[in-house]
Amino acid sequence: MTTEIVEYSKTEAALVELRERYKSVVFDVTTTEGMSTAKKGRAEIRKYRTSLEDLRKAIKAPALRRCQVIDEEARRITGELLALESPIDEQIKKEEKRKEDERAAAVRAEQERLAAEERARREAEEKRLADERAALEAERAKMDQEKREREAAERVARLKLEEEERAARLRIEEAERKAREEREAQARAAQAEIAKREAEAKALRDAEDARIRAEREAVEKAKREQEERERAERAAIEAKARAEREAQDAADKAKRDAAEAEAREQRRIEAEKIDAREMLALFRERFGHLTEYKAVVRAIDAALKTKEPA
């Protein structure tokens, strides 16, 4: 990426080289040399960074001064414009306030007139309603008096009628009581007969139930005994089969253990042979040039020529 700031071009070019030298580099700062190298790299990169910052400030200083001059001149001219504008603005606002006060005063006067008219209308309406309420109260008092007189007459007639109905009700209740006592006596006699028949039927049902229960118990006892015999036979068969399976499993396990032990021993011997050949080869490599071991080396060569274990 190329910078648009010409003054930064030198630092931008150096950045490419610094990135190739230092990006993703891990320094061994646990050692004196590694720490020294890391500090030198940091100092080199920091020098470019601080130089860039100084250059930025130097480039930007004239522009900042120009901005300050622009702002100060704008504030001065704005102050002079406001000195001309403010007196005119005050005259306009004063006249607008006067007109607004006149309009508000007119609105308040109209509101007060309408309120006075509303109060007069409400007072006239309240007087009319009061007169109507007085007339209604007088009519209601007259109707209440007539109602009380009518209720008194109705109460006397109702008492007389209730007395006549009470006497008739007593006669009816007496007749109903006698009829009820007669029905109850007949019902008790019928219930006694029903109870007798039910007792006889219950005795027959109990005897039949006892006979059926005895037969069922005998059948269930024979069934349980048969099931016990069958369970005992199944248990004996399962015990025999289990013993045979366990014996076979033990024999199979013994065979597997023996085969595995033999295979382990064979692997151990092969591993020792390999280790021996490697040791002989190492001895020949390290000491084969010594004269006193020539005979040993020939013996090792003869041994190594034999077929290696698979």
C-alpha positions in Angstrom: 0.0 0.0 0.0 1.4 3.5 -1.0 0.8 6.5 1.2 -0.8 9.7 -0.3 1.4 11.9 2.0 4.6 12.5 0.1 6.5 13.3 3.3 5.7 9.9 4.7 7.1 8.0 1.7 10.5 7.4 3.4 8.9 5.9 6.5 6.5 3.8 4.3 9.5 2.3 2.4 11.2 1.5 5.7 8.0 -0.1 7.0 8.2 -2.7 4.2 11.7 -3.8 5.3 10.8 -3.7 9.1 7.7 -5.9 8.4 9.9 -8.5 6.6 12.4 -8.5 9.5 10.2 -8.4 12.6 6.6 -9.5 11.8 5.7 -12.6 13.8 9.2 -13.0 15.1 9.4 -14.5 18.6 12.6 -13.5 20.5 14.1 -15.7 23.2 14.0 -13.0 25.8 14.9 -15.5 28.5 18.5 -15.3 27.3 20.8 -12.3 27.5 21.4 -12.3 23.7 17.8 -12.8 22.9 16.8 -9.9 25.2 19.5 -7.6 23.6 18.3 -8.5 20.1 14.6 -7.7 21.1 15.5 -4.4 22.6 17.5 -3.4 19.5 14.6 -4.2 17.2 12.2 -2.3 19.5 14.5 0.8 19.5 14.8 0.7 15.7 11.0 0.5 15.2 10.4 3.2 17.9 12.9 5.6 16.1 10.8 5.4 12.9 7.6 5.9 14.9 8.8 8.9 16.9 10.3 10.5 13.7 6.9 10.0 12.0 5.1 11.7 14.8 7.5 14.7 14.8 7.1 15.0 11.0 3.3 14.8 11.4 3.3 17.7 13.8 5.7 19.8 11.6 3.5 19.2 8.5 0.3 20.0 10.4 1.5 23.2 12.2 0.9 25.6 9.4 -2.6 24.2 8.7 -3.5 24.4 12.4 -2.4 28.1 12.5 -4.4 28.8 9.3 -7.5 27.2 11.0 -7.0 29.3 14.1 -6.8 32.5 12.0 -9.9 31.6 10.1 -11.9 30.9 13.4 -10.7 34.2 15.0 -11.6 36.3 12.0 -15.0 34.7 11.7 -15.7 35.4 15.4 -14.7 39.1 14.9 -16.8 39.6 11.8 -19.8 37.8 13.5 -19.5 40.1 16.5 -19.7 43.2 14.3 -22.7 41.8 12.3 -24.5 41.1 15.6 -23.8 44.7 16.7 -25.7 45.8 13.6 -28.4 43.1 13.8 -29.3 43.2 17.5 -30.9 46.7 17.7 -33.1 45.9 14.7 -34.0 42.5 16.2 -35.0 44.2 19.5 -37.3 46.7 17.7 -39.0 43.8 15.8 -39.4 41.7 18.9 -40.8 44.7 20.9 -43.5 45.4 18.3 -44.4 41.7 18.0 -44.7 41.5 21.8 -47.1 44.5 21.8 -49.3 43.0 19.2 -49.3 39.7 21.0 -50.3 41.4 24.3 -53.2 43.2 22.6 -54.4 39.9 21.1 -54.2 38.1 24.4 -56.2 41.0 26.1 -58.9 40.7 23.5 -59.1 36.9 24.0 -59.3 37.3 27.8 -62.2 39.9 27.4 -64.1 37.5 25.1 -63.6 34.6 27.5 -64.9 36.7 30.5 -68.0 37.7 28.4 -68.8 34.1 27.5 -68.2 33.1 31.2 -70.7 35.8 32.4 -73.3 34.6 29.9 -72.8 31.0 31.0 -73.2 31.9 34.7 -76.5 33.7 33.9 -77.8 30.8 31.9 -76.8 28.3 34.6 -78.5 30.3 37.4 -81.8 30.5 35.4 -81.6 26.8 34.7 -81.0 26.1 38.4 -84.1 28.2 39.4 -86.3 26.4 36.9 -85.1 23.0 38.2 -85.7 24.1 41.8 -89.3 25.0 40.9 -89.8 21.6 39.2 -88.3 19.8 42.2 -90.7 21.5 44.6 -93.8 20.6 42.4 -92.5 17.0 42.2 -92.1 16.8 46.0 -95.7 17.9 46.6 -97.0 15.4 44.1 -94.8 12.6 45.6 -96.1 13.4 49.1 -99.7 13.2 47.9 -99.0 9.8 46.1 -97.2 8.5 49.3 -100.3 9.2 51.4 -102.6 7.5 48.9 -100.2 4.5 48.8 -100.1 4.2 52.6 -103.9 4.2 52.8 -104.1 1.6 50.0 -101.5 -0.7 51.6 -103.4 -0.6 55.0 -106.6 -1.8 53.3 -104.7 -4.5 51.4 -103.0 -5.6 54.6 -106.4 -6.1 56.3 -107.7 -8.1 53.4 -104.4 -10.1 53.2 -104.6 -11.0 56.9 -108.2 -12.3 56.5 -107.2 -14.3 53.4 -104.1 -15.8 55.1 -106.3 -16.9 58.1 -108.7 -18.7 55.8 -105.8 -20.3 53.9 -104.2 -21.4 57.2 -107.4 -23.2 58.3 -107.7 -25.0 54.9 -104.0 -26.0 55.0 -104.4 -27.5 58.5 -107.4 -29.6 57.3 -105.4 -30.8 54.2 -102.3 -31.6 56.3 -104.3 -33.7 58.8 -105.8 -35.8 55.9 -102.4 -36.2 54.4 -100.9 -37.3 57.7 -103.5 -40.0 58.2 -102.9 -41.3 54.6 -99.1 -41.2 55.0 -99.3 -43.3 58.3 -101.4 -45.9 56.5 -99.0 -46.0 53.5 -96.0 -46.3 55.9 -97.6 -49.2 57.7 -98.2 -51.0 54.4 -94.6 -50.2 53.3 -93.2 -51.7 56.6 -95.1 -54.9 56.1 -93.8 -55.1 52.5 -90.2 -54.4 53.5 -90.4 -57.2 56.2 -91.5 -59.7 53.5 -88.8 -58.5 51.2 -86.2 -58.8 53.9 -87.3 -62.4 54.7 -87.0 -63.4 51.0 -83.6 -61.7 50.7 -82.3 -63.5 53.8 -83.4 -66.9 52.2 -81.8 -66.0 48.9 -78.6 -64.9 50.6 -78.3 -68.2 52.5 -78.6 -70.1 49.2 -76.0 -67.8 47.5 -73.5 -68.2 50.5 -73.8 -72.0 50.3 -73.2 -71.9 46.5 -70.3 -69.5 46.9 -68.7 -71.7 49.6 -68.9 -74.8 47.3 -67.4 -72.9 44.3 -64.7 -71.5 46.5 -63.7 -74.9 47.8 -63.5 -76.3 44.2 -61.5 -73.3 43.0 -59.0 -73.6 45.9 -58.5 -77.3 45.2 -57.8 -76.6 41.5 -55.4 -73.7 42.4 -53.6 -76.0 44.9 -53.1 -78.7 42.3 -51.9 -76.0 39.8 -49.4 -74.6 42.2 -48.0 -78.1 43.0 -47.6 -78.7 39.2 -45.8 -75.4 38.8 -43.5 -76.2 41.7 -42.5 -79.5 40.1 -41.9 -77.8 36.7 -39.8 -75.0 38.3 -37.7 -77.6 40.1 -37.1 -79.5 36.8 -36.2 -76.3 34.9 -33.8 -75.3 37.7 -32.0 -78.7 37.6 -31.7 -78.5 33.8 -30.4 -74.9 33.9 -27.9 -75.8 36.7 -26.5 -78.6 34.6 -26.2 -76.5 31.5 -24.6 -73.7 33.5 -22.0 -76.1 34.9 -21.2 -77.4 31.4 -20.9 -73.9 30.1 -18.6 -72.9 32.9 -16.4 -75.9 32.4 -16.1 -75.3 28.7 -15.4 -71.5 29.3 -12.6 -72.5 31.8 -11.1 -74.9 29.2 -11.3 -72.3 26.4 -9.7 -69.6 28.7 -6.8 -72.0 29.7 -6.1 -72.6 25.9 -6.2 -68.9 25.2 -3.9 -68.1 28.1 -1.4 -70.7 27.0 -1.4 -69.4 23.4 -1.0 -65.8 24.6 1.9 -66.8 26.9 3.6 -68.7 24.1 3.1 -65.7 21.7 4.5 -63.2 24.3 7.6 -65.4 24.8 8.1 -65.7 21.1 7.8 -61.8 20.7 10.2 -61.4 23.6 12.8 -63.6 22.0 12.5 -61.9 18.7 12.8 -58.5 20.3 16.0 -59.6 22.1 17.4 -60.8 18.8 16.7 -57.5 17.2 18.3 -55.6 20.1 21.3 -57.9 19.9 21.8 -57.2 16.1 21.4 -53.5 16.7 24.0 -53.6 19.5 26.4 -55.6 17.3 25.9 -53.2 14.4 26.5 -50.3 16.8 29.7 -51.9 18.1 31.0 -52.5 14.6 30.2 -48.9 13.6 31.9 -47.4 16.7 34.9 -49.7 17.2 35.3 -51.5 13.8 38.3 -49.3 12.9 40.3 -50.5 16.0 42.9 -53.2 15.2 42.4 -55.1 18.4 38.7 -55.7 17.6 39.2 -57.0 14.0 38.4 -60.6 15.0 35.3 -59.4 16.9 34.2 -57.4 14.0 34.5 -60.4 11.6 32.5 -62.5 14.0 29.9 -59.7 14.1 29.8 -59.5 10.3 29.3 -63.3 10.2 26.5 -63.0 12.7 24.8 -60.1 10.9 24.8 -62.0 7.6 22.4 -64.6 9.0 18.7 -64.1 8.2 17.1 -61.4 10.4 14.1 -62.5 12.4 10.7 -61.7 10.7 
